[in-house]
Amino acid sequence: MEKNSKNFSEKLTNQLNNFFNKSTQNEYRFDLPDDNSNNSSSSNNLSLEQMQEIEKISEVKNIFPSLEVSIEYIKVKYNTLINSDIILREFTLSVRNRQYKALLLFVDGMADSKLINDNVLHPLMLRNRANIYDGDQEQVVSEGVANNITVRRVKKFNLENYIMSNLLPQNNVKKVDTFSAAFNGVNMGNCVLFVDTIPFAFDIDVKGFKQREVSSPNNEIIIQGPQEAFVENIRTNTSLLRRIVNNENLVIENVEIGKLSKTKCTICYMSNIASSALIAEVRYRMNNLEIDSLLSSGELEQLIEENYTCSIPQVLMTERPDKATKYLYGGRVVVLVNGNPYALILPATLADFISSPEDTNLRFQFANFLKILRLLAIGITLLLPGLYVAITDFHQELLPTELLFSILSSRENVPFPIIFEILVMEISFELIREAGLRVPSPIGPTIGIVGALVLGQAAVSASIVSPILIIIVAITAIASFAIPDFAFGFHLRLMRFAFILLGYIAGFFGVGIGLFVYVCVLCSLKSFGVPYTAPYAPVTGIGENGFIVNPMWRREKRADFLDPKRKTSQDHISMKWKYK
């Protein structure tokens, strides 16, 4: 009986194991098995570094002299059996009554078909004066007369040079000798010409994809100034800078970021103004980013700023070419990212986030009044809710008696503590603000107005919050909209909650300690080697970069904390028509 019971239990256990382990016994593979099992097993044993080295070697493979081999390699890399927009146009090229096999590679939708037909295929395929000469004819490079003797320098026929200089009537053509460089050109909208027997290819600029036209800025309102904004095309953005700067000292360097995306970026600066150390630092940081992809200026900002743990923005962003040009003439560096309409301005100080391009267009009295309003808005956004909580809980004696009685009577029927009231209202307003941004634009303003009115009135009627708290939250929200820079305004909105908690815990003492720590953090920050609170801490020459806007005739010196090559921006007496 015991043996039978043991056998039965063993059989039952085996059946249960087979049943529950059935899914793990069968392994399904969705890739094709290799012919050589030894090779597959050895490849599986390769380390990650070895695999990366193999990928790097395959990426920089040189172009083959044989066109057939190159075609097979291109078909494998671009998956032409699956991809429908990759065009491989094979044709016969005529050069001096000789014919060569050729291939044109481009992406349908990114290249201009008319440019390809008129400036590439037409002169290469059809008979014309450029390609019907005898093959033995030589090319005259230079000719001159010396001592009544004609000196003529002749160069023998060379196929690749002849195609480059005689058969491609396109304004931008360059030679590439690796497949990676050729594929970069194709992915950017160019077409690449491969010719049999030639170990390199011709990268021809024929971009023709659709793009947004230059229009007014969407997020930076212009009062007085040019109604133009950056777009997603990097070459359009550089042309906007070139047109406004109008000086040959403007240097625009190209940098590729991203192992997979190979995003085109540009470093723009005035070579006769910007500091060489600043340019070298920007170039060093951007050339030492080991990432797969870069899609926006916001991502690049987070990758090149020094203190990434702090929410204080250390790089200034703008979509206005006139603002970027103003900082270029001041000795800054401007970085553009392909596919993003925002430029990065490096370095950035605290005064830059309070300034607006309109300050230089307005009279200095108007600009200084607006700057005082912005400083007041920063103080209200950061400290007003925390001070209200501190006064209500700890320092009631600071209030006039009538105002204190009014606050107490308004809060008489509210069953919640002050911290709960203000957090509920602040979070509710942030939700309304976020909802207004995410919904379609015709509905957004309606949600903001109706939501705030209905929610505030209903909260007061239900005795959840007091009426004076609604006033405090509304004033704080309005003040936050007066800050010119979105990132800096977002940072102040976030820090506001920290000061609310400090005011609730320790009153004025907590707010004072928090403000002291906040100022210390500001003074310790640096943006590309420049102190964040310059030119006031440390105290240096203010020049054009202070909080107070000088009259136009007094803006003589550039900021010395940037160490510019040209210290002055205008003569000591600029209005010589008035002061001789």
PyMOL commands that set and color helices and strands:
alter all, ss='L'
color gray80, all
select helices_A, chain A and resi 2-20+22-25+37-44+48-59+67-78+113-125+159-167+179-187+234-245+276-287+297-304+321-329+350-354+358-361+364-393+396-398+401-410+418-438+444-461+467-481+486-524+552-554+560-562
alter helices_A, ss='H'
color red, helices_A
select strands_A, chain A and resi 86-95+98-107+139-146+149-155+173-176+191-195+201-204+250-257+263-270+316-318+333-337+343-346+526-527+530-531
alter strands_A, ss='S'
color yellow, strands_A
deselect
rebuild
show_as cartoon
